[in-house]
Amino acid sequence: MGLLQYIGRIAHWGVLAGAAAALSACEDTGSLSQRSLRPISPETLALMEQAGVSKDAPTLIRTYKKEAEFEIWKMRPDGRYVHLKTFPMCRWSGQLGPKAHEGDRQVPEGFYSITPAQMNPNSAYYLSFNVGYPNAYDRAMGHGGGSIMVHGACSSAGCFSMTDKQIAEIYAIARTSFNGGQRAIQMQSYPFKMTAENLAKHRLDPNIGFWKQLKQGSDHFEVAAQEPTVGVCGRRYVFNAAPADGHGLDANAACPPLKRDGQIEALVAEKEAKDEAKVAEFASNGVKPVRLVYQDGGQHPDFHARVSEVSRPEALAAAPAEIALEEKSAKSAAKLAAKSPVVTVAAAKAATQARAQAEAPATQQTAAKSASESAPEPSKLSAFAADATGSIGGWLGLHKETPVPQLAPETAQQPELPVAKVSPLPPRRRTTESGKKPQASLAPEAKARIASSSMTASPAVSR
């Protein structure tokens, strides 16, 4: 092979390599340098000492696209995680919502696992590591795409982009944890912080069902301060759960009976109920449902004065547009409100009483009818159902001005029909047994613990 031919072939492969890199979302290669071996900064070591954690203790990562924040958590000697440091995110691309396919520029959302093999010291973007997309949930949903990285250079085409200084620090923290024996770092990627206000604002977004799954994982972490185990079955995330038969989970098959930590689940249920009440309060106080539309992702406000230094600065020139979403009708809200456990129990009890009245002798029906005329309306069965345009109605997307349907005079005389037409629940529930009252779902001690602190669960949990 002649010299010119050899040089030509090298150039040819160089062009192909460049094209391949351009096609891949964040795939990057570069030359190895000492930057991957840099130690953790003295400032961060001081933060670790204040938090009572060692530098080689396990690490956990949480990220939020809307707020453009990248959090580092470290495990304390008691096995519980503590927040160490928040890095402002220099650039992320796409929209709020999960990544679905190659080229959609979406930063993925979900629970991912980072192993030592995913660390890339040879990155062309200073340093990087692969987040592990797609995971089992993504694959079950038919989602795919190229390598998704956390890297430097402040340039994103579907990746979590930091500054070179930031990625050097994050890389050092992760590398030190791996050297200390951690096998995988859990990365929790969220569209936004799972606050009641954010959930109220995005309650009608098409992704809200998926985001509620992510919130369950977030709640498990926050009440226990421990890394939740993550599984997928029935194309849904499940947390801190294992099959009762000891077999594995199938991401595409229905979930089998699952074993869970009762104490943790009680705390999660208590937190979820409180958050839903706050969401309902925000909605009833006028927080309108919206959908955010970005030109192409965003960045933390700390970098607004450095827009010219990031990729696609023109896409960051304007803030995301808030698209108002149409409120649901009172009928739709009532139908969805049936999912509320409080309303379910109350309406089921009312339905049982109505059936008993229908089966009783005529004299008993007359007495029952007299009593029912003085009873509260089905829409007032509980605090949650008292105002269909307030608490539950607000969470479901109702304007406060939306009228609740009224009963016709002739139907008001029939004992069964008001429950069927007005109550936001099915008229007959098989879950109510005659003579039995619903059992409390939470132990008193669990309620006391969640009331005193959002992170007071026992460290005993299946890992």
C-alpha positions in Angstrom: 0.0 0.0 0.0 1.5 3.3 -1.0 1.9 6.2 1.4 -0.7 8.4 -0.3 -3.2 5.5 -0.4 -2.6 4.9 3.3 -3.1 8.5 4.2 -6.3 8.6 2.1 -7.7 5.6 4.0 -6.9 7.2 7.3 -8.7 10.3 6.2 -11.7 8.2 5.0 -12.0 6.5 8.4 -11.7 9.8 10.1 -14.7 11.2 8.2 -16.7 8.1 9.1 -15.8 8.4 12.7 -16.9 12.0 12.7 -20.2 11.2 11.1 -20.9 8.4 13.6 -20.2 10.8 16.5 -22.6 13.3 15.0 -25.3 10.8 14.7 -25.0 9.5 18.3 -26.7 11.7 20.9 -23.7 12.1 23.3 -21.3 9.3 22.3 -17.8 10.7 22.8 -14.2 9.7 22.7 -11.0 11.5 23.4 -7.5 11.1 24.8 -6.9 9.9 28.3 -5.5 12.6 30.6 -4.8 13.1 34.3 -8.1 15.0 34.6 -9.9 11.7 35.4 -7.6 11.1 38.4 -8.0 14.5 39.9 -9.0 14.4 43.6 -12.1 15.7 45.2 -11.8 19.4 46.0 -11.0 20.5 49.5 -14.3 22.5 49.6 -16.3 19.3 48.9 -14.3 17.3 51.4 -15.2 19.9 54.0 -18.9 19.5 53.1 -18.5 15.7 53.6 -17.0 16.2 57.0 -19.9 18.5 58.0 -22.4 16.0 56.8 -20.7 13.1 58.7 -19.9 11.1 55.6 -16.6 9.7 54.2 -15.4 10.4 50.7 -15.5 6.7 49.7 -19.1 6.2 51.0 -21.8 5.3 48.5 -23.1 8.1 46.3 -26.6 8.7 44.9 -27.6 11.3 42.2 -30.9 13.1 41.7 -31.6 15.5 38.8 -34.4 17.9 37.9 -34.8 19.2 34.4 -37.2 22.2 35.0 -35.0 23.5 37.9 -31.8 22.5 36.0 -30.2 21.1 39.2 -27.9 18.1 39.7 -27.8 16.8 43.3 -25.2 14.6 45.0 -26.2 12.6 48.0 -23.8 10.5 50.2 -24.5 7.6 52.6 -23.9 8.1 56.3 -22.6 5.3 58.5 -26.2 4.4 59.5 -27.1 3.6 55.9 -29.2 6.7 55.4 -28.4 9.3 52.6 -27.8 12.9 53.2 -27.8 15.7 50.7 -24.2 16.9 50.0 -24.2 19.3 47.2 -26.3 20.7 44.3 -24.6 21.6 41.0 -26.5 24.0 38.7 -27.0 22.3 35.4 -25.3 24.2 32.5 -27.5 22.7 29.7 -30.2 20.1 29.0 -32.1 19.7 25.8 -35.6 18.7 24.7 -38.8 19.0 26.7 -40.2 17.8 30.0 -41.1 14.1 29.6 -39.4 10.8 28.9 -37.0 10.0 26.1 -38.6 7.9 23.4 -36.3 7.4 20.4 -33.0 8.3 18.8 -32.8 12.0 17.7 -35.6 13.4 19.9 -33.0 15.4 21.9 -34.8 14.3 25.1 -33.0 14.0 28.4 -34.4 10.8 29.8 -36.5 10.6 33.0 -36.6 7.6 35.3 -34.3 5.5 37.6 -30.9 4.5 36.1 -27.8 2.6 37.3 -24.2 3.8 36.7 -21.5 1.2 37.0 -17.7 1.6 36.9 -17.7 0.3 33.3 -19.8 3.3 32.3 -17.2 5.8 33.3 -15.4 7.4 30.4 -12.1 9.1 31.1 -11.4 9.4 27.4 -14.3 11.7 26.7 -14.1 14.5 24.1 -16.4 16.4 26.4 -13.7 16.7 29.1 -15.0 13.8 31.2 -18.3 11.8 31.1 -20.2 8.7 32.2 -23.1 6.9 30.7 -26.4 7.0 32.7 -27.6 3.6 31.6 -30.4 4.5 29.2 -32.5 2.6 28.2 -33.4 0.8 31.3 -35.9 -2.1 31.7 -38.9 0.4 31.8 -37.7 2.2 28.7 -37.3 -1.1 26.8 -40.7 -2.3 27.9 -42.2 0.9 26.6 -40.4 0.5 23.3 -38.1 3.4 23.9 -34.6 3.5 22.7 -31.8 5.8 21.5 -28.1 6.4 21.6 -25.7 6.9 24.5 -27.0 9.3 27.1 -24.2 10.9 29.2 -23.4 13.3 32.0 -20.5 15.3 30.6 -18.8 18.6 30.4 -18.5 21.2 27.6 -22.0 22.7 28.3 -23.4 21.2 25.1 -26.4 18.9 25.1 -28.2 16.8 22.4 -30.1 14.7 25.0 -27.5 14.7 27.7 -27.0 16.2 31.2 -24.4 18.8 30.4 -22.2 20.4 33.0 -19.2 22.7 33.0 -15.8 21.1 32.8 -15.1 22.1 36.4 -18.4 20.6 37.6 -17.9 17.2 35.7 -14.4 16.9 37.1 -15.8 17.2 40.6 -18.8 14.8 40.0 -16.5 12.3 38.2 -14.1 12.4 41.2 -16.9 11.8 43.7 -18.3 8.8 41.7 -14.8 7.3 41.1 -14.0 7.5 44.8 -17.2 5.8 45.7 -16.5 3.0 43.2 -13.0 2.7 44.7 -14.6 2.3 48.1 -16.6 -0.7 46.9 -19.9 0.7 45.6 -21.0 -1.4 42.6 -23.6 0.9 41.1 -24.7 4.5 41.6 -28.4 5.1 41.4 -29.4 8.1 39.3 -33.0 9.5 39.8 -33.9 11.7 36.9 -37.1 13.8 37.3 -38.9 16.4 35.1 -39.1 18.7 38.1 -39.0 18.6 41.9 -41.9 16.5 43.1 -43.6 19.2 45.1 -47.3 19.7 45.5 -47.2 23.0 43.6 -45.4 21.5 40.6 -47.8 18.6 40.5 -50.8 21.0 40.7 -49.4 23.0 37.8 -48.7 19.9 35.6 -51.8 17.9 36.7 -53.2 17.8 33.2 -50.0 17.3 31.3 -50.1 14.2 29.1 -47.1 12.8 31.1 -48.7 13.1 34.5 -49.4 9.3 34.8 -45.7 8.5 34.2 -44.6 11.3 36.6 -46.8 9.9 39.4 -44.8 6.7 39.0 -41.6 8.6 39.4 -43.0 10.4 42.5 -43.6 7.0 44.1 -39.9 6.3 43.9 -39.1 9.8 45.1 -41.4 9.3 48.1 -39.8 6.0 49.0 -36.4 7.7 49.0 -37.5 10.7 51.0 -39.4 8.9 53.8 -36.6 6.3 54.4 -33.5 8.3 53.3 -32.4 5.0 51.7 -31.8 4.0 48.1 -35.1 2.3 46.9 -34.8 -0.9 45.0 -36.3 -0.5 41.6 -38.2 -3.0 39.6 -40.4 -3.1 36.5 -43.5 -5.2 35.9 -46.7 -4.6 33.9 -44.7 -1.8 32.2 -44.7 0.1 35.5 -42.1 1.0 38.0 -42.4 -0.7 41.4 -40.2 0.2 44.4 -38.9 -1.7 47.4 -41.0 -4.7 46.2 -40.0 -8.3 45.5 -42.1 -11.2 44.1 -43.7 -13.2 46.9 -42.8 -16.4 45.0 -39.1 -15.5 44.9 -38.9 -15.3 41.2 -37.9 -12.3 39.1 -40.1 -9.6 37.7 -41.1 -9.4 34.0 -41.2 -5.9 32.7 -44.0 -6.7 30.2 -46.1 -9.2 32.2 -48.6 -8.3 34.9 -47.1 -7.8 38.4 -47.3 -10.9 40.6 -48.1 -10.7 44.3 -45.3 -8.5 45.9 -43.7 -8.4 49.3 -43.1 -5.0 50.7 -41.8 -3.4 53.9 -45.0 -2.5 55.7 -43.5 0.3 57.7 -42.1 2.0 54.7 -45.3 1.6 52.7 -47.3 3.2 55.5 -45.0 6.2 55.6 -45.2 6.5 51.8 -49.0 6.3 51.8 -49.2 9.0 54.5 -46.9 11.3 52.6 -48.8 10.7 49.3 -52.1 11.6 51.0 -50.7 14.8 52.4 -49.2 15.8 49.1 -52.5 15.1 47.3 -54.3 17.3 49.8 -51.8 20.1 49.1 -52.2 19.6 45.3 -56.0 19.9 45.7 -55.5 23.0 47.9 -53.3 24.7 45.2 -55.8 23.9 42.5 -58.8 25.2 44.5 -56.8 28.4 45.2 -56.5 29.1 41.5 -53.3 27.4 40.4 -54.0 26.7 36.7 -52.9 23.6 34.8 -50.3 24.3 32.2 -47.8 22.6 30.0 -44.3 24.0 29.5 -43.0 24.1 26.0 -39.3 24.8 25.5 -37.6 25.8 22.3 -34.9 23.2 23.2 -34.4 22.5 26.9 -33.0 25.0 29.4 -30.3 25.8 31.9 -29.9 27.0 35.4 -30.3 30.8 36.0 -26.6 30.9 37.2 -25.6 30.6 33.5 -28.0 33.1 32.0 -25.2 35.6 31.6 -23.1 32.9 29.7 -25.6 31.9 27.1 -23.2 32.5 24.3 -20.9 29.7 25.7 -23.5 26.9 25.5 -24.8 24.8 22.6 -27.8 26.3 20.7 -27.8 29.6 22.5 -30.7 30.8 20.3 -33.0 28.1 21.9 -32.4 29.6 25.3 -33.1 33.2 24.4 -36.7 33.0 25.6 -38.2 31.3 28.6 -40.4 28.3 28.1 -44.0 29.0 27.0 -46.8 28.2 29.4 -49.6 26.6 27.5 -52.9 26.7 29.4 -54.6 23.3 29.4 -58.4 22.9 29.2 -60.1 22.1 32.5 -62.0 18.8 32.7 -65.8 18.8 33.1 -67.5 18.2 36.5 -68.7 14.8 35.2 -65.1 13.7 34.3 -63.8 15.0 37.6 -66.5 13.1 39.6 -65.6 9.9 37.7 -61.9 10.3 38.4 -62.6 11.3 42.0 -63.8 7.8 42.6 -60.2 6.8 42.9 -59.9 8.7 46.3 -59.9 6.1 49.1 -61.8 8.5 51.4 -64.6 9.0 48.9 -64.6 5.2 48.0 -65.2 4.2 51.6 -68.0 6.7 52.2 -69.8 6.0 49.0 -69.5 2.3 49.4 -71.1 2.6 52.8 -73.9 4.7 51.4 -74.5 2.2 48.6 -74.7 -0.7 51.2 -77.3 1.3 53.1 -79.3 1.9 49.9 -79.4 -1.8 49.1 -80.5 -2.6 52.6 -83.3 -0.1 52.3 -84.4 -1.6 49.0 -84.6 -5.1 50.4 -86.3 -4.2 53.7 -90.1 -4.4 54.3 -92.2 -1.4 53.2 -92.5 -0.1 56.8 -88.7 -0.1 57.2 -88.2 1.6 53.8 -90.5 4.4 55.0 -88.4 5.0 58.1 -85.2 4.7 56.1 -86.5 7.3 53.6 -87.3 9.7 56.4 -83.8 9.3 57.8 -82.2 9.7 54.3 -84.0 13.0 53.8 -82.1 14.5 56.7 -78.8 13.0 55.8 -76.0 15.0 54.0 -75.8 14.9 50.3 -73.4 12.2 48.8 -71.2 15.0 47.6 -70.6 15.9 51.2 -69.5 12.4 52.3 -66.0 13.5 53.2 -63.7 16.5 53.5 -62.2 15.5 50.1 -65.6 15.2 48.4 -67.2 18.2 50.1 -66.4 20.6 47.3 -66.0 18.9 43.9 -64.6 22.1 42.5 -62.2 22.5 45.4 -60.0 19.7 46.8 -60.5 16.6 44.7 -62.0 18.7 41.9 -59.0 21.0 41.9 -56.5 18.1 41.7 -58.5 16.8 38.7 -58.4 20.1 37.0 -61.8 21.8 37.7 -62.3 25.5 37.8 -63.9 26.6 41.1 -66.8 28.1 39.1 -67.7 24.8 37.6 -71.2 23.9 38.9 -71.8 20.5 40.5 -74.8 18.7 38.7 -78.0 18.9 40.8 -80.6 16.1 41.2 -83.9 16.3 39.4 -86.9 16.5 41.9 -88.2 13.1 40.9 -84.9 11.3 41.4 -84.5 12.8 44.9 -87.4 10.6 46.1 -85.6 7.4 45.1 -83.1 6.1 47.7 -80.7 4.4 45.2 -80.4 6.9 42.3 -78.8 9.8 44.1 -75.8 7.5 44.9 -75.5 6.4 41.3 -76.0 9.8 39.7 -74.3 12.2 42.1 -71.7 10.2 43.9 -68.4 10.1 42.0 -68.2 6.4 42.6 -69.6 3.2 41.1 -73.1 2.5 42.7 -72.1 -1.1 43.8 -68.8 -2.0 45.4 -67.9 -5.6 46.1 -65.1 -4.5 48.5 -67.5 -3.7 51.3 -68.6 -6.6 53.4 -71.8 -6.3 55.4 -71.3 -5.1 58.9 -67.6 -4.5 58.5 -65.9 -1.2 58.8 -62.9 -0.3 56.7 -59.6 -0.8 58.5 -57.1 2.0 59.1 -54.3 1.8 56.5 -51.6 3.3 58.7 -50.4 2.5 62.1 -50.5 5.3 64.7 -46.7 5.2 65.1 -46.2 5.6 61.4 -48.4 8.7 61.4 -46.4 10.1 64.3 -43.1 9.5 62.5 -44.1 11.1 59.2 -45.6 14.1 61.1 -42.4 14.8 62.9 -40.0 14.4 59.9 -40.1 13.5 56.2 -37.1 11.2 56.7 -37.7 9.2 59.8 -38.3 5.7 58.6 -36.5 2.7 60.0 -33.3 1.9 58.0 -34.6 -1.7 57.8 -35.7 -2.1 54.2 -35.2 -4.7 51.5 -32.3 -3.6 49.3 
